[in-house]
Amino acid sequence: MRSRNSLNDHSSGFLKDLRRRGIHAENVLDAMIRVPREQFVLEQDAHLAYGDYPLPIGYGQTISQPYMVAVMTQMLQLECDHRVLEIGTGCGYQTAILAELAEQVYSVERLASLCEQARYRLTRLGYDHVHLRCDDGYLGWPEYAPYDGIIVTCAPDHIPKILVAQLAEGGRMVIPVGPAGQQQVLWLLEQEQSRIKQSKIMRVAFVPLISSQSREDT
């Protein structure tokens, strides 16, 4: 994984804020330092890249605030030999953070334009162990399952069983759940001895996970 020195006055401040708010995993903090967030936002918003708030990336989608990226990543407890699945590639920023930590990253994005833009950015930055797919995120990417970590960066109205089935023994999934514009909850799912332990973490607000699948399908 490539090391970059992309911190400036803005990013150093946001790193201090992450520590203050409970981000203690050094590998996650290091990843947040190495990935140049300003390259994943719209050009006119580059000066806002390290502010702790989401930013629009086009097509009605957003890049999550740095704290939310860090806290969800920390919850996965990724190691360097792990395989991770991301649902909702978006601009590719969260994908890059995962790529700094895991051996293989598989990411699914529904919108073809976003997927291709993310592919360009990630390739340019040298993340050759990231695999992107333009498809329905509800379905995951079963061909490469099971995954040590699954992160969902958009909110379904329930936890899709088909994603839970792709989690490895000992694996962890982080997923926001709830209708758009209403209260959503961030959940942590842990696979332990073929059983799923579910924990509510915090209230959150994410864009919806749009799918052609019905509730019965998942």
N, C-alpha and C positions, 0 to 999 in steps of 0.2 A: 504494500500500500504506500502511495506516494506521500511524502511529507511536504507541506507548503507553509510558508510564512506569510499569511494573508492578513494578519491582525493589523488594524490601525487604531486610531484613538477611539473610534466608535465601538469596535469589536472588543477591545480590552475592557471597556466599561460593561458590555453585556456579559462578558465572561465572569466578572466579579459578581454581577447580579445573579448569574446561574448558581454560583457557589453559595451565595447568601440565601437562595431559595431552596437549597437542599440537594443540588446536583453534586454528588460527591464522588461518583465513579470517574477515576482519572482518565480511563480510556475514552469515555464519552466526552469529557472536557477537552481532551486532546483532539478528538475528531472535530469538535465544534471550532477549535482553533484552525485546524488544517483546511477545512472546506471553505472556500471563498464565497460566502453567502451573496455578496453583491453580484456575482455572475449568474445567479438564479432568479433574480427579480427583473422587472421591466426596467429598461435603461433609465427612464425618467425617475424611477424610484431607488436608484442605486445608493443615493445619499441616506435613504431610510432603511437600508438593508439590515442594520444591526439594532434597530429599535425593537422593543419587546412587544410586537403586535403583528398580526397577520397582514399581508399585503396582497393585492390582486395580481394575478398572473395571466389574466385573460380567460375568455370562455366561461365566465362565471365562477372561476376557481380561485383559490388563494394559496399562498405559501404560509404555513403555520408559523406562529411566533416562535422565536428561538427557545424559550422556556418549555413550550409544549413539545417541540422536537426533542429536546434534551431529556425531559422527564419520561416520555414514552420510550425513548431509546434506552434509557437507564433501566426501565422496568423489564426489558427483554433479557438483560444480563448476558449479552452476547460475548462469545469467545472467538478467537481467531480461526478456529476450525469449524465454525458453525455455518449452516445453510439457513438463509432467512428469506421469507416471502413478504413482499410489500403489496398492499392493495391500495391503489391510488398513487401513481408515480408523480402526477402533477408536473411541476417544473424540474423535478429530479433532485432537489436539495436533500430531502430526507433520505433518498436513495443513496446519495453520496456519503452521508453520515454513516449509514449502514455499511457501505462498502469500505469505509475506513476500519471497520470492526470485524466483519465477517469474511469467511473464505469465499462464499458464493452468495450473490443477491439476485433474487428473481422478483421482478416488479411488473405489475399489471395495471394498465391505464386504459380507460374506456375511450377517451378522446384521441383520435389519431394524430391531430396536430400537436397536442401536448406531448404525446409519446415520442414523436419524431424530434421535437425541440429538446426534450430531455435526453434522448439518445445522442444528439449532437453535442450537448454540453458535457455529458458524462464521458463520451469518447474523447473529446478534446482534452479533458482533464486526466485521462489515462486510466479510467476505471474499466479495465478489460475483463473483470470478473463479474460485471453486472449484465444481467440478461433481461431485456424488456419485451413485453408482449402487449399488443393492443387487443383487448378483449373485455369481457364482462367480469369485473372483479369479484362478483358473488361466487364465481366458479373457482376462484383461486388459480393454481397452476398444478394440478394433480400429478402431471407427468414427472415432476421432480420432488414430490413429497416423499417422506415426511420432512418437515422443517423444524429446526431448533427454535426458531422464532417466527412469529407472524405479526405484522403490524398493519393495521387498517387506518388509513388517514382520511376517511370520509365515513359518515355515519349511516348505517342501515337502521331500520326500525326494530330489528331483532338480531340476535347472533346467528349467522348462517351455519347450519350444521355441517355443510360441505367444507367450510373452512376449518372448523374444529377437527374434522376427520383427517386433515392434512398436517396436524400437529404431531411432532415426534414425542416419544416417551421422555419425560423430563423437560419438554418444551414449554414455551410461554407465548401467549397471544395477548396483544393489547388492542382494544377496539372500543371506539365510541359508539354508543347506541342511543337512538331516540330520534323523533321527527325533527325535521329542519324547522328552525324558528321557535322551538320549544325546548324544554329542559332535556339535556342529554347527559348521559353518565359514561365516564371512562371506566371500562372493565379490564381486569387482568384475569386471564384464564391460565391455569397451570395443569399440565398433564402429569399426573402422579399415579403410577401403578395402574394404568389404563382407566383412571378416573379423572374427571375434570373438576378442579377446585376453582370457584369463581369469587372474585373480590371486587367490590365497588371501590374506586379510587377517588374520583372527584367529578364535579360538574364541569362540563365542557360545552363548546359550541363549534361544530364542524359542518362543512357542506355535506349534503346528502350523498349516500352511495346509491347511484341510479343503476337499476338492473332490469333486464327483461324477465328475470325469474320471479315466479310467484312465491308466496310464503310457503306453500306446500312443497315447492321444489327444493327448499333449503332447510 
